Amino acid sequence: MKSGRPFFGKGDAVDSTYRLLRDGSAEHLVEWRDYIESLWRRYEGNQDTNFLEDAKAHFLPRFWEMYLWLSMSERGCNPVRVGSSGSEFYVELNGRRYWV
């Protein structure tokens, strides 16, 4: 279920890229922040339970998880999440599972 929460939340964040994108005001940072928020609006509901909090410490892995999931979904691969923690999911193509 979607909560409508933004990707970039308030509070402490140890990942410097996350903080730069969240807090930066340069035009290119605003464009990237808007892009990431647009990805999040499409991805929300497919994430594991601690995705947003973990993104504050591990921005790039969480960004790529979201980006890959959406890229695969939009190409008809239908990713399947396994469990409620971690970044593991798979797609099935021609009867074979490919883990991400």
Summary of the structure (lengths in Angstrom):
residues: 100
radius of gyration: 14.2
end to end distance: 22.7
largest distance: 46.9
contacts: 231
relative contact order: 0.15
helix: 46%
strand: 11%
